[in-house]
Amino acid sequence: MEQAVSPGGIGANLAKLQDTSTDAQIPSQHDSSSTQEASLSGHSPEVAKRYARTKISLGILGTLVFFALTLVLVATGATRAVEDFVRSFVSNNYIALLAFAAVLGSVEIVAAFPLRLYSGFLLEHKYNLSNQSFPAWVWEGAKGMFIGLLVGTPILLGLYYCLRTFGDSWWLPVGAIFFFVSVVLARVAPVLIFPLFYRFRPVADGEIKDRLVKLCRMAGMSVKGVFVFDMSKSTKKANAAFAGIGRSRRIILGDTLIANFMNEEIETIVAHELGHFKLRHVWAALLVGTVNTFLGLYVTGEVYGASVSWFGFSAIDQLAALPLLGFWLGVYSLVTGPVSNMISRSHERAADRFAVLLSGKKEPFVNALRKLAVVNLSDTSPHPVVEFLFHSHPSIEKRIRAIECISVDVKQ
């Protein structure tokens, strides 16, 4: 349900929807939208636009820093110097790779830290969106880095092996590795990774659980269970999602959502997430992502293979050249990002329609979207170009207009 402008975090299923008030009081769903916004947040739409512009600007700046830093390190011979230094005391190629990656990774962390600090901590507190202390924010970031190392190290070693073994055809086995890892992560993340960041507990028996179980039954969907997680320890945002695939699939609700949203509003939010599964958006996204991964690796491989000689490197598996591969992968991701967002927006529109038809609750769904926009401090009507380039969801106003055009029998 997030009005996101960029992907991020441990996964989209735990993307956070933000509240802007420490003591937000949720008004009746019969209140006007302007009254709701006044009750939920002390911020005006102009403030929401300013916040959104700042987040996008920081994202663009972060991307430029990555590209510039990579080019500077490669063009100045810094990566070659790091490789020579590492190989002066390490003979094994794979251990040398890990040492090389550790040095350059440390440089990237230091260079990017000011932006991450401002975007992830200072800005959130400036707009009264965060409950996190600085030590808690650092600890969460450290856990994220640890997970990244656990997942990324085998991938990096596999990539290097493929570069050394398969030559110009390296992109085929690497694409297979990426596909395997994404499927495994989708299955194990709800069980092994998410609990490292949040405490999950089963939702107690009662009206909200009964509503959601009934909703799943109506949709012909089986789930592992309905769980609530302690979102409020770090944020004032709210979210609900389906996490996992296959037998690990479960409904997860932020405690802020349960505390601040009406049961029928939560029901429509979950119905939207149900739509993604019933309409096979999860598998479609996996398929499109896999095709895009193979295509991206192929295109990147061609450009990378041609560009290594521009900087005097001898082979595609030379350690000093590997940051250049990361550069071209970043360029490909940047170019194809709007296409991925366009596909995502079409899925969101279809899931909205599914939610209304399944639940029969247009007004509660519209109210839920407005509240989510307010607590997230979202720009409800961004410029079309901004939406096309950066938004994975249609604007809130577009979604509401589309929902209001749906003809449906009201369900009790």
KAMO-V740648 format. One record per run of one state. SS is the DSSP state (helix for helix, strand for strand, loop for the rest). FROM is the first residue (numbers start at 1). LEN is the number of residues. Records with the same first field share a line. If there is no record, write none. Layout:
SS=FROM-LEN / FROM-LEN
//
This chain:
loop=1-11 / 15-18 / 41-4 / 76-2 / 88-5 / 127-3 / 131-3 / 197-3 / 203-4 / 220-6 / 230-1 / 234-1 / 236-4 / 244-2 / 249-1 / 261-2 / 279-2 / 312-7 / 360-2 / 376-8 / 391-5 / 405-8
helix=12-3 / 33-8 / 45-31 / 78-10 / 93-34 / 134-63 / 207-13 / 231-3 / 246-3 / 255-6 / 263-16 / 281-31 / 319-41 / 362-14 / 384-7 / 396-9
strand=130-1 / 200-3 / 226-4 / 235-1 / 240-4 / 250-5
//
